[in-house]
Every structure is written in structure tokens, then in C-alpha cells.
């Protein structure tokens, strides 16, 4: 789990883009997909939480890292657990972050960040970040599964 947190934090320093008042971190979404497939939903959520916490403590992220990373990781993990298909982990990350978390970010940002944006303000940035990151994650997983790093029961 610490390796995934490290990858997410280091990747976040080099690959990010502004998305309104938030910062989009595709590497976080790639890590969410990989952790969801390899470790499961709960470890993936813990990784997303610790990554968001460290990024905020270092001044690299915003408070939107928590719902954005954790909801996508949870949904990716559970969809993969029930289907054993990596494409469902990608779908879970995109729906969890790009749709659910972006809509939840509106009251969250209003309450904790004193902003008042409309319901669809966060959707484009969250979607672009989660789609690109999830695709990177599934690409890396497809390369890793050809090695002995991923147990045979996790290969699909």
C-alpha cells in the first residue's frame, strides 16, 4: 500500500492539471484502478485517503482529493470484486470519480472551501482526470500481468 501511495504522490507532482478550483491528478486514478484490482476495495480507499492527506499536508492538492479519490477507488474495487473484469474497475473509477464524486464535490466545496459552484462545474475536470488515469491504470495492469508480479487468480 505504501508503494501505491508513493507512486500517487510522486506522480502527482509531475502530472496534474487545473480543473477549476480543484487540481486533477490522473496518476491517482491510475493507482486507484491498480490497487482496486490487486488489493481490493478497502485497501484502495485507504491508499486514496492517505495520498489525499499527504498531498494536502504538502500543499500539492485540495480538499477535493478526498471524495474524488476515495469514491472512485471504492466503486472500482467493488465492481472488480464482483465481476473479475478490469474493464469494470475502469468503469467504477470513471463513474465513482467522474460522476458521483464530482456531483458530491458541490456541497463539499461549498461547506469546506466556501465556494458556490453549480452542479456540473466539477464534472468535466473530474471526468477527464478519471478517464485518462483509469486508462493508464488498466494499461499498466495489462503489462504487469504478463509478469509474475500479479497472482494468476487476479489475471483476467
N, CA, C and O of each residue as an XYZ file, in Angstrom:
624
protein
N       0.831     -1.189      0.000
C       0.000      0.000      0.000
C       0.874      1.252      0.000
O       0.548      2.248     -0.646
N       1.988      1.192      0.730
C       2.889      2.343      0.781
C       3.491      2.644     -0.587
O       3.711      3.805     -0.932
N       3.756      1.604     -1.362
C       4.301      1.809     -2.705
C       3.280      2.527     -3.579
O       3.634      3.442     -4.322
N       2.014      2.120     -3.496
C       0.975      2.796     -4.269
C       0.829      4.256     -3.838
O       0.673      5.133     -4.688
N       0.876      4.528     -2.542
C       0.800      5.912     -2.052
C       1.975      6.711     -2.602
O       1.806      7.844     -3.051
N       3.158      6.122     -2.568
C       4.351      6.813     -3.079
C       4.233      7.112     -4.564
O       4.552      8.216     -5.007
N       3.777      6.135     -5.333
C       3.599      6.352     -6.771
C       2.611      7.485     -7.019
O       2.848      8.349     -7.864
N       1.510      7.480     -6.287
C       0.486      8.519     -6.471
C       1.016      9.897     -6.114
O       0.734     10.865     -6.821
N       1.770     10.006     -5.041
C       2.283     11.314     -4.617
C       3.361     11.811     -5.571
O       3.338     12.972     -5.981
N       4.297     10.950     -5.925
C       5.354     11.360     -6.848
C       4.761     11.691     -8.212
O       5.128     12.691     -8.829
N       3.839     10.845     -8.684
C       3.188     11.123     -9.965
C       2.396     12.410     -9.942
O       2.301     13.103    -10.955
N       1.826     12.736     -8.794
C       1.023     13.951     -8.672
C       1.872     15.215     -8.763
O       1.369     16.271     -9.147
N       3.133     15.118     -8.417
C       3.982     16.306     -8.507
C       4.347     16.615     -9.951
O       4.664     17.759    -10.277
N       4.308     15.613    -10.816
C       4.719     15.806    -12.204
C       3.565     15.844    -13.200
O       3.674     16.491    -14.242
N       2.477     15.172    -12.902
C       1.380     15.076    -13.866
C       0.072     15.510    -13.207
O      -0.573     14.725    -12.513
N      -0.308     16.755    -13.429
C      -1.564     17.285    -12.937
C      -1.981     18.448    -13.827
O      -1.167     18.991    -14.574
N      -3.238     18.820    -13.745
C      -3.704     19.991    -14.480
C      -4.821     20.650    -13.685
O      -5.525     19.984    -12.926
N      -4.985     21.971    -13.859
C      -6.043     22.661    -13.122
C      -7.416     22.288    -13.664
O      -7.606     22.133    -14.871
N      -8.361     22.148    -12.754
C      -9.745     21.837    -13.125
C     -10.646     22.713    -12.261
O     -11.255     22.238    -11.303
N     -10.725     23.982    -12.604
C     -11.500     24.920    -11.790
C     -10.758     25.204    -10.493
O      -9.574     25.541    -10.512
N     -11.453     25.067     -9.361
C     -10.787     25.290     -8.075
C     -10.045     24.042     -7.623
O      -9.306     24.079     -6.639
N     -10.235     22.949     -8.329
C      -9.570     21.685     -7.986
C      -8.349     21.493     -8.866
O      -8.151     22.203     -9.852
N      -7.539     20.523     -8.492
C      -6.430     20.070     -9.320
C      -6.718     18.625     -9.695
O      -7.082     17.817     -8.841
N      -6.556     18.305    -10.953
C      -6.813     16.948    -11.425
C      -5.501     16.164    -11.448
O      -4.491     16.638    -11.968
N      -5.533     14.968    -10.880
C      -4.360     14.120    -10.774
C      -4.641     12.749    -11.390
O      -5.090     11.845    -10.685
N      -4.389     12.576    -12.690
C      -4.675     11.287    -13.332
C      -3.909     10.120    -12.724
O      -4.395      8.989    -12.747
N      -2.727     10.371    -12.183
C      -1.946      9.282    -11.583
C      -2.701      8.678    -10.397
O      -2.612      7.473    -10.162
N      -3.433      9.489     -9.657
C      -4.231      8.971     -8.546
C      -5.263      7.979     -9.050
O      -5.499      6.952     -8.413
N      -5.872      8.268    -10.167
C      -6.897      7.383    -10.714
C      -6.287      6.102    -11.272
O      -6.893      5.033    -11.199
N      -5.089      6.217    -11.827
C      -4.377      5.014    -12.282
C      -4.057      4.124    -11.087
O      -4.231      2.907    -11.149
N      -3.595      4.723    -10.014
C      -3.291      3.967     -8.791
C      -4.571      3.369     -8.220
O      -4.557      2.233     -7.746
N      -5.674      4.106     -8.255
C      -6.950      3.569     -7.757
C      -7.329      2.289     -8.485
O      -7.719      1.308     -7.852
N      -7.220      2.289     -9.810
C      -7.579      1.111    -10.591
C      -6.635     -0.044    -10.269
O      -7.079     -1.171    -10.049
N      -5.339      0.236    -10.242
C      -4.368     -0.831     -9.956
C      -4.566     -1.409     -8.557
O      -4.541     -2.626     -8.377
N      -4.762     -0.535     -7.563
C      -4.962     -1.003     -6.189
C      -6.273     -1.758     -6.049
O      -6.341     -2.751     -5.325
N      -7.311     -1.300     -6.732
C      -8.608     -1.976     -6.674
C      -8.500     -3.392     -7.204
O      -9.085     -4.311     -6.630
N      -7.765     -3.586     -8.289
C      -7.612     -4.905     -8.890
C      -6.681     -5.791     -8.069
O      -6.985     -6.959     -7.829
N      -5.569     -5.248     -7.647
C      -4.552     -6.069     -6.974
C      -4.863     -6.290     -5.493
O      -4.662     -7.389     -4.977
N      -5.352     -5.253     -4.806
C      -5.539     -5.336     -3.355
C      -6.996     -5.408     -2.897
O      -7.282     -5.983     -1.847
N      -7.908     -4.839     -3.662
C      -9.314     -4.839     -3.268
C      -9.816     -3.454     -2.923
O      -9.041     -2.498     -2.898
N     -11.125     -3.338     -2.653
C     -11.735     -2.019     -2.458
C     -11.292     -1.273     -1.204
O     -11.023     -0.073     -1.269
N     -11.212     -1.949     -0.080
C     -10.867     -1.240      1.167
C      -9.428     -0.737      1.142
O      -9.204      0.431      1.462
N      -8.436     -1.560      0.777
C      -7.082     -1.013      0.655
C      -6.988      0.114     -0.377
O      -6.227      1.061     -0.180
N      -7.743      0.029     -1.465
C      -7.723      1.090     -2.475
C      -8.238      2.404     -1.886
O      -7.693      3.470     -2.173
N      -9.283      2.329     -1.067
C      -9.813      3.533     -0.421
C      -8.803      4.094      0.578
O      -8.614      5.309      0.648
N      -8.161      3.232      1.343
C      -7.148      3.685      2.306
C      -5.996      4.366      1.576
O      -5.507      5.405      2.019
N      -5.562      3.785      0.461
C      -4.486      4.385     -0.341
C      -4.915      5.764     -0.840
O      -4.137      6.715     -0.764
N      -6.136      5.885     -1.346
C      -6.635      7.172     -1.832
C      -6.699      8.197     -0.695
O      -6.347      9.361     -0.888
N      -7.145      7.767      0.482
C      -7.227      8.675      1.627
C      -5.842      9.153      2.062
O      -5.627     10.351      2.241
N      -4.914      8.228      2.231
C      -3.558      8.596      2.683
C      -2.879      9.489      1.645
O      -2.198     10.452      1.998
N      -3.067      9.167      0.374
C      -2.486     10.002     -0.684
C      -3.058     11.415     -0.629
O      -2.310     12.391     -0.692
N      -4.378     11.527     -0.512
C      -5.006     12.847     -0.412
C      -4.527     13.607      0.814
O      -4.280     14.811      0.749
N      -4.399     12.910      1.920
C      -3.929     13.546      3.162
C      -2.513     14.081      2.998
O      -2.241     15.232      3.341
N      -1.622     13.269      2.485
C      -0.229     13.701      2.315
C      -0.139     14.833      1.297
O       0.592     15.800      1.510
N      -0.875     14.720      0.195
C      -0.848     15.795     -0.804
C      -1.348     17.106     -0.203
O      -0.801     18.167     -0.501
N      -2.368     17.048      0.632
C      -2.867     18.272      1.267
C      -1.874     18.810      2.285
O      -1.683     20.022      2.381
N      -1.246     17.934      3.037
C      -0.243     18.383      4.006
C       0.965     19.025      3.320
O       1.591     19.929      3.873
N       1.287     18.553      2.116
C       2.409     19.109      1.360
C       2.006     20.307      0.502
O       2.857     20.931     -0.131
N       0.712     20.630      0.480
C       0.235     21.745     -0.321
C       0.138     21.433     -1.804
O       0.134     22.345     -2.631
N       0.061     20.156     -2.149
C       0.009     19.746     -3.558
C      -1.405     19.534     -4.070
O      -1.604     19.429     -5.280
N      -2.371     19.468     -3.205
C      -3.733     19.147     -3.632
C      -4.749     20.030     -2.948
O      -4.410     20.994     -2.261
N      -6.004     19.676     -3.153
C      -7.086     20.399     -2.491
C      -7.910     19.399     -1.680
O      -7.685     18.191     -1.748
N      -8.851     19.915     -0.925
C      -9.710     19.041     -0.128
C     -10.581     18.141     -0.997
O     -11.135     17.154     -0.511
N     -10.701     18.473     -2.266
C     -11.489     17.642     -3.181
C     -10.800     16.320     -3.492
O     -11.389     15.450     -4.133
N      -9.553     16.162     -3.043
C      -8.842     14.894     -3.242
C      -9.531     13.758     -2.491
O      -9.466     12.605     -2.919
N     -10.179     14.066     -1.397
C     -10.797     13.007     -0.594
C     -12.005     12.378     -1.277
O     -11.998     11.170     -1.511
N     -13.038     13.146     -1.604
C     -14.148     12.457     -2.289
C     -13.746     11.985     -3.679
O     -14.176     10.918     -4.117
N     -12.923     12.769     -4.381
C     -12.533     12.413     -5.736
C     -11.783     11.102     -5.822
O     -12.042     10.295     -6.715
N     -10.862     10.882     -4.912
C     -10.082      9.652     -4.952
C     -10.771      8.470     -4.298
O     -10.725      7.356     -4.820
N     -11.403      8.699     -3.168
C     -11.937      7.592     -2.369
C     -13.181      6.951     -2.981
O     -13.317      5.728     -2.945
N     -14.081      7.742     -3.535
C     -15.301      7.178     -4.110
C     -14.976      6.342     -5.342
O     -15.513      5.249     -5.519
N     -14.096      6.862     -6.189
C     -13.689      6.104     -7.370
C     -12.987      4.807     -7.012
O     -13.244      3.771     -7.627
N     -12.101      4.855     -6.020
C     -11.385      3.648     -5.592
C     -12.353      2.603     -5.040
O     -12.220      1.414     -5.328
N     -13.316      3.046     -4.257
C     -14.291      2.118     -3.673
C     -15.128      1.437     -4.750
O     -15.279      0.215     -4.749
N     -15.667      2.228     -5.658
C     -16.512      1.658     -6.708
C     -15.702      0.770     -7.657
O     -16.181     -0.278     -8.088
N     -14.480      1.189     -7.979
C     -13.617      0.361     -8.833
C     -13.330     -0.979     -8.167
O     -13.376     -2.023     -8.817
N     -13.036     -0.946     -6.882
C     -12.735     -2.173     -6.152
C     -13.911     -3.123     -6.079
O     -13.753     -4.325     -6.292
N     -15.083     -2.602     -5.781
C     -16.248     -3.481     -5.668
C     -16.714     -4.005     -7.028
O     -17.103     -5.167     -7.140
N     -16.678     -3.169     -8.048
C     -17.065     -3.671     -9.369
C     -16.089     -4.746     -9.853
O     -16.496     -5.732    -10.468
N     -14.800     -4.550     -9.572
C     -13.845     -5.591     -9.958
C     -14.066     -6.857     -9.136
O     -14.019     -7.963     -9.673
N     -14.304     -6.700     -7.847
C     -14.504     -7.862     -6.975
C     -15.687     -8.712     -7.440
O     -15.619     -9.941     -7.415
N     -16.764     -8.062     -7.862
C     -17.962     -8.807     -8.258
C     -17.885     -9.373     -9.669
O     -18.533    -10.379     -9.959
N     -17.111     -8.753    -10.553
C     -17.078     -9.208    -11.944
C     -15.769     -9.866    -12.361
O     -15.747    -10.657    -13.303
N     -14.685     -9.548    -11.671
C     -13.328    -10.017    -12.021
C     -12.907     -9.530    -13.406
O     -12.135    -10.201    -14.091
N     -13.404     -8.377    -13.815
C     -13.042     -7.786    -15.101
C     -12.394     -6.425    -14.856
O     -12.956     -5.567    -14.176
N     -11.212     -6.246    -15.420
C     -10.510     -4.976    -15.248
C     -11.289     -3.815    -15.862
O     -11.212     -2.686    -15.378
N     -12.032     -4.092    -16.919
C     -12.827     -3.023    -17.526
C     -13.880     -2.490    -16.555
O     -14.253     -1.319    -16.621
N     -14.350     -3.338    -15.667
C     -15.324     -2.883    -14.672
C     -14.655     -2.033    -13.596
O     -15.289     -1.141    -13.032
N     -13.380     -2.298    -13.305
C     -12.643     -1.433    -12.383
C     -12.480     -0.045    -13.002
O     -12.616      0.969    -12.317
N     -12.191     -0.010    -14.291
C     -12.087      1.262    -15.003
C     -13.431      1.989    -14.976
O     -13.490      3.188    -14.700
N     -14.496      1.266    -15.260
C     -15.838      1.844    -15.241
C     -16.179      2.379    -13.850
O     -16.741      3.467    -13.721
N     -15.840      1.620    -12.820
C     -16.095      2.067    -11.452
C     -15.340      3.330    -11.105
O     -15.880      4.221    -10.449
N     -14.094      3.414    -11.538
C     -13.299      4.621    -11.279
C     -13.896      5.826    -11.997
O     -13.988      6.911    -11.423
N     -14.294      5.642    -13.233
C     -14.839      6.758    -14.012
C     -16.190      7.203    -13.457
O     -16.426      8.402    -13.303
N     -17.067      6.271    -13.159
C     -18.377      6.641    -12.604
C     -18.225      7.174    -11.179
O     -18.845      8.174    -10.816
N     -17.398      6.502    -10.375
C     -17.224      6.914     -8.985
C     -16.629      8.297     -8.852
O     -17.106      9.111     -8.062
N     -15.583      8.570     -9.625
C     -14.934      9.875     -9.539
C     -15.560     10.881    -10.491
O     -15.926     11.985    -10.088
N     -15.680     10.491    -11.762
C     -16.123     11.432    -12.778
C     -17.550     11.892    -12.631
O     -17.888     13.007    -13.028
N     -18.403     11.043    -12.060
C     -19.815     11.404    -11.939
C     -20.198     11.625    -10.469
O     -20.556     12.736    -10.077
N     -20.121     10.567     -9.666
C     -20.601     10.653     -8.279
C     -19.798     11.664     -7.460
O     -20.376     12.547     -6.826
N     -18.466     11.539     -7.472
C     -17.638     12.445     -6.661
C     -17.717     13.879     -7.160
O     -17.685     14.817     -6.363
N     -17.820     14.057     -8.477
C     -17.900     15.432     -8.988
C     -19.202     16.106     -8.555
O     -19.214     17.306     -8.283
N     -20.288     15.351     -8.489
C     -21.549     15.927     -8.015
C     -21.539     16.117     -6.502
O     -22.103     17.087     -5.995
N     -20.904     15.202     -5.781
C     -20.772     15.350     -4.335
C     -19.837     16.508     -3.980
O     -19.933     17.075     -2.892
N     -18.940     16.857     -4.892
C     -17.990     17.938     -4.636
C     -18.671     19.295     -4.493
O     -18.117     20.199     -3.867
N     -19.860     19.451     -5.060
C     -20.547     20.743     -4.999
C     -20.879     21.123     -3.551
O     -20.436     22.179     -3.100
N     -21.639     20.313     -2.804
C     -21.890     20.700     -1.409
C     -20.632     20.610     -0.538
O     -20.469     21.381      0.408
N     -19.754     19.673     -0.863
C     -18.497     19.507     -0.122
C     -17.656     20.781     -0.236
O     -17.167     21.296      0.770
N     -17.487     21.291     -1.468
C     -16.709     22.512     -1.679
C     -17.407     23.719     -1.060
O     -16.747     24.623     -0.548
N     -18.725     23.737     -1.106
C     -19.477     24.834     -0.511
C     -19.281     24.859      1.004
O     -19.094     25.919      1.602
N     -19.327     23.694      1.603
C     -19.207     23.599      3.050
C     -17.773     23.814      3.539
O     -17.553     24.573      4.483
N     -16.805     23.162      2.916
C     -15.427     23.181      3.418
C     -14.516     24.201      2.747
O     -13.502     24.598      3.322
N     -14.869     24.633      1.533
C     -13.979     25.526      0.798
C     -14.618     26.880      0.516
O     -14.015     27.729     -0.140
N     -15.829     27.080      1.006
C     -16.559     28.347      0.875
C     -16.673     28.796     -0.585
O     -16.405     29.950     -0.918
N     -17.077     27.859     -1.444
C     -17.325     28.181     -2.850
C     -18.748     27.786     -3.189
O     -19.330     26.919     -2.536
N     -19.302     28.411     -4.195
C     -20.673     28.077     -4.590
C     -20.748     27.909     -6.109
O     -21.165     28.813     -6.833
N     -20.340     26.744     -6.562
C     -20.392     26.428     -7.988
C     -21.600     25.558     -8.271
O     -22.135     24.909     -7.372
N     -22.024     25.548     -9.523
C     -23.184     24.769     -9.927
C     -22.903     23.279     -9.948
O     -21.767     22.836     -9.782
N     -23.966     22.519    -10.156
C     -23.894     21.064    -10.075
C     -22.950     20.451    -11.107
O     -22.341     19.416    -10.838
N     -22.821     21.056    -12.256
C     -21.982     20.460    -13.292
C     -20.608     21.111    -13.411
O     -19.878     20.827    -14.361
N     -20.244     21.967    -12.480
C     -18.967     22.667    -12.555
C     -17.780     21.709    -12.493
O     -16.814     21.876    -13.238
N     -17.839     20.712    -11.617
C     -16.705     19.817    -11.411
C     -16.670     18.634    -12.379
O     -15.631     17.992    -12.530
N     -17.776     18.344    -13.023
C     -17.877     17.130    -13.847
C     -16.822     17.062    -14.950
O     -16.159     16.030    -15.056
N     -16.621     18.090    -15.780
C     -15.639     17.948    -16.862
C     -14.223     17.642    -16.371
O     -13.574     16.739    -16.899
N     -13.743     18.366    -15.383
C     -12.395     18.143    -14.870
C     -12.238     16.774    -14.227
O     -11.250     16.079    -14.463
N     -13.213     16.391    -13.417
C     -13.157     15.083    -12.769
C     -13.225     13.965    -13.808
O     -12.526     12.960    -13.682
N     -14.061     14.134    -14.832
C     -14.186     13.105    -15.872
C     -12.900     12.947    -16.673
O     -12.440     11.827    -16.894
N     -12.321     14.055    -17.106
C     -11.080     13.979    -17.882
C      -9.980     13.315    -17.062
O      -9.262     12.450    -17.563
N      -9.855     13.713    -15.824
C      -8.829     13.141    -14.957
C      -9.056     11.654    -14.716
O      -8.121     10.859    -14.812
N     -10.295     11.275    -14.404
C     -10.556      9.865    -14.090
C     -10.472      8.973    -15.326
O     -10.014      7.834    -15.230
N     -10.904      9.467    -16.477
C     -10.827      8.653    -17.695
C      -9.366      8.414    -18.080
O      -8.964      7.276    -18.323
N      -8.580      9.481    -18.134
C      -7.175      9.294    -18.516
C      -6.427      8.445    -17.499
O      -5.659      7.559    -17.873
N      -6.647      8.707    -16.226
C      -5.964      7.925    -15.192
C      -6.374      6.468    -15.189
O      -5.528      5.583    -15.064
N      -7.667      6.209    -15.325
C      -8.146      4.819    -15.330
C      -7.584      4.054    -16.521
O      -7.225      2.884    -16.391
N      -7.503      4.701    -17.677
C      -6.929      4.042    -18.846
C      -5.437      3.764    -18.666
O      -4.942      2.717    -19.082
N      -4.730      4.699    -18.049
C      -3.316      4.462    -17.735
C      -3.193      3.274    -16.779
O      -2.334      2.411    -16.960
N      -4.052      3.235    -15.769
C      -4.015      2.146    -14.789
C      -4.250      0.789    -15.407
O      -3.528     -0.158    -15.094
N      -5.241      0.662    -16.280
C      -5.525     -0.629    -16.906
C      -4.421     -1.003    -17.896
O      -4.138     -2.186    -18.086
N      -3.801     -0.011    -18.524
C      -2.676     -0.287    -19.414
C      -1.496     -0.850    -18.621
O      -0.888     -1.841    -19.025
N      -1.178     -0.218    -17.495
C      -0.082     -0.705    -16.650
C      -0.398     -2.108    -16.134
O       0.476     -2.975    -16.119
N      -1.642     -2.335    -15.713
C      -2.035     -3.668    -15.252
C      -1.872     -4.715    -16.343
O      -1.446     -5.836    -16.066
N      -2.204     -4.365    -17.569
C      -2.072     -5.337    -18.656
C      -0.609     -5.692    -18.898
O      -0.305     -6.812    -19.310
N       0.286     -4.764    -18.650
C       1.723     -5.040    -18.794
C       2.248     -5.833    -17.601
O       3.083     -6.723    -17.759
N       1.758     -5.509    -16.419
C       2.223     -6.203    -15.214
C       1.762     -7.652    -15.197
O       2.499     -8.530    -14.748
N       0.547     -7.913    -15.683
C       0.021     -9.271    -15.589
C       0.797    -10.262    -16.446
O       0.666    -11.471    -16.258
N       1.585     -9.780    -17.365
C       2.440    -10.671    -18.157
C       3.655    -11.133    -17.370
O       4.369    -12.041    -17.794
N       3.887    -10.513    -16.234
C       4.998    -10.922    -15.365
C       4.449    -11.791    -14.244
O       3.264    -12.125    -14.235
N       5.280    -12.146    -13.329
C       4.863    -12.952    -12.188
C       4.488    -12.080    -10.983
O       4.320    -12.597     -9.878
N       4.357    -10.768    -11.183
C       4.039     -9.859    -10.074
C       2.589     -9.967     -9.622
O       2.275     -9.708     -8.460
N       1.711    -10.348    -10.534
C       0.288    -10.458    -10.210
C      -0.067    -11.943    -10.155
O       0.189    -12.675    -11.111
N      -0.651    -12.390     -9.049
C      -1.030    -13.811     -8.946
C      -1.986    -14.220    -10.063
O      -2.756    -13.398    -10.561
N      -1.933    -15.480    -10.452
C      -2.748    -15.985    -11.559
C      -4.240    -15.788    -11.325
O      -4.981    -15.558    -12.280
N      -4.698    -15.872    -10.079
C      -6.138    -15.720     -9.821
C      -6.614    -14.294    -10.073
O      -7.817    -14.077    -10.225
N      -5.713    -13.316    -10.122
C      -6.111    -11.943    -10.397
C      -6.084    -11.616    -11.883
O      -6.591    -10.575    -12.301
N      -5.510    -12.479    -12.662
C      -5.430    -12.217    -14.112
C      -6.775    -12.522    -14.754
O      -7.407    -13.537    -14.463
N      -7.200    -11.617    -15.639
C      -8.481    -11.843    -16.318
C      -8.352    -11.592    -17.787
O      -9.327    -11.731    -18.525
